[in-house]
Amino acid sequence: MKGKEVAVRRLQFSAGHRVFGHESSCANVHGHNYVVYLHAEGEKLDGIGRVIDFGVLKDKFGTWIDNNWDHGMLLFGEDPILKHWMLGGDFQTHKFFKCPFNPTAENMAKYLLHEVGPALLGGTKVRLSKVVLYETENCFSEATL
C-alpha cells in the first residue's frame, strides 16, 4: 500500500474572541474551550515506525498556542474594539493576539495550517495536512491542504 503516513495530535486551549461583524451574539466578547486536532503527514515512517513523535507536535504547537492564544483574547486587527482597548491601556496588561483575520473557527484552523504549521515544521520531513478545530463540543471547522 502506497500513500501518506499520518499522525494526529490533540491539544486543548482556552481563549476569548469576538467575531467582528457577526449578526448575532458572537459579536460580543466571549470565550471557548477549544480542542484542536493536528494531522501531521509524511512520506514514510521513521526507523522507529513513526511519522513524528507525538511529543514533538505537543512541544512545538502546544508552546506556540500557549504563548499566543491560550488564556488570551483573539481580536481581528481591524476590529474597533481592539483599538479602543489599546488606547485605554488594557492592551499592555492583558494577553491579546492581534489576528490578521477575523477569529472564526474556520480562520483559526486555516491560520494554524497555512501559517503556523509551516513555520514550526519547516526543516522536517513532516507537514500539517489537516487541522480540525472544535470551538464547542458541537461545532468545529476543518482546514485541509
C-alpha positions in Angstrom: 0.0 0.0 0.0 1.5 3.3 -1.1 0.3 6.6 0.4 0.9 9.2 3.0 1.5 8.4 6.6 -0.4 10.4 9.2 -0.1 11.1 12.9 -2.7 13.1 14.8 -2.1 15.1 18.0 -4.9 16.6 20.1 -4.4 19.8 22.0 -6.7 22.0 24.2 -6.7 25.7 25.0 -9.0 28.4 26.2 -9.3 31.8 24.6 -11.6 34.7 24.3 -12.6 36.3 21.0 -15.3 38.3 19.2 -16.4 37.8 15.7 -16.3 41.2 14.1 -19.4 41.9 12.0 -21.3 38.9 13.3 -25.1 39.3 13.1 -25.8 37.7 16.5 -24.4 37.0 19.9 -20.9 36.1 18.7 -20.4 39.8 18.0 -19.9 40.1 21.8 -16.7 39.3 23.6 -16.9 35.7 24.8 -14.7 32.6 25.2 -14.4 28.9 24.4 -12.5 25.8 25.5 -11.0 24.9 22.1 -9.8 21.4 21.1 -7.6 21.1 18.1 -6.5 18.0 16.1 -3.3 18.5 14.2 -2.8 16.0 11.3 0.9 15.6 10.5 1.7 13.9 7.3 4.9 12.3 6.0 6.0 10.2 3.0 7.2 7.4 5.2 7.7 6.3 8.8 11.0 6.8 10.5 13.2 4.0 11.7 11.1 3.5 14.8 7.8 3.4 12.9 6.5 7.0 13.4 5.6 9.9 11.2 6.8 12.2 14.0 7.0 11.8 17.7 3.7 13.0 19.3 5.7 14.9 21.9 7.4 17.0 19.2 3.9 18.1 18.0 2.9 18.8 21.5 6.1 20.8 22.2 6.0 22.8 19.0 2.3 23.6 18.6 1.5 23.5 22.3 4.2 26.1 23.1 3.0 28.3 20.2 -0.6 28.1 21.3 0.3 28.7 25.0 2.4 31.7 24.1 -0.1 33.3 21.6 -3.6 32.1 22.1 -4.2 30.2 25.4 -5.9 32.3 28.0 -5.7 35.3 25.8 -8.0 37.4 23.7 -8.0 36.9 19.9 -9.2 40.0 18.0 -9.2 40.9 14.4 -6.6 43.7 13.7 -9.3 45.8 12.1 -11.8 45.4 14.9 -12.5 48.8 16.5 -12.7 47.2 20.0 -9.0 46.4 19.7 -8.1 50.0 19.1 -10.3 51.1 22.0 -8.6 48.7 24.4 -5.2 49.6 23.1 -5.9 53.3 23.8 -7.3 52.5 27.2 -4.1 50.8 28.3 -5.6 47.4 28.7 -3.5 46.1 25.8 -0.4 46.4 27.9 -1.8 44.5 30.9 -3.7 41.7 29.2 -2.8 39.0 26.7 -4.0 39.8 23.2 -3.4 38.2 19.8 -3.9 40.7 17.0 -5.2 38.4 14.3 -4.6 39.2 10.6 -8.1 37.5 10.2 -11.5 37.6 11.8 -11.1 35.0 14.6 -13.7 32.5 13.5 -13.0 28.8 13.9 -12.6 28.4 10.2 -10.0 31.2 10.0 -8.2 30.0 13.1 -7.9 26.5 11.6 -6.6 27.9 8.3 -4.1 30.0 10.2 -2.7 27.1 12.1 -2.5 25.0 8.8 -1.0 27.6 6.5 1.0 29.9 8.7 1.9 28.3 12.0 2.4 24.8 10.7 5.0 25.6 8.0 6.8 27.9 10.4 7.0 25.2 13.1 7.6 22.1 11.0 10.0 23.7 8.4 13.1 21.8 8.0 11.4 18.5 8.9 10.1 15.8 6.5 6.6 16.3 8.0 3.9 18.8 7.2 0.4 19.6 8.6 -2.1 18.3 6.2 -5.3 19.0 8.1 -6.4 21.0 11.2 -9.7 20.3 12.9 -10.6 22.9 15.4 -13.5 22.4 17.9 -15.0 25.7 19.2 -17.5 23.8 21.2 -18.2 20.1 21.5 -20.9 20.5 18.9 -19.2 22.9 16.4 -16.0 22.5 14.6 -14.1 23.6 11.5 -11.6 21.7 9.2 -8.9 23.2 7.1 -7.0 20.8 4.7 -4.3 21.2 2.2 
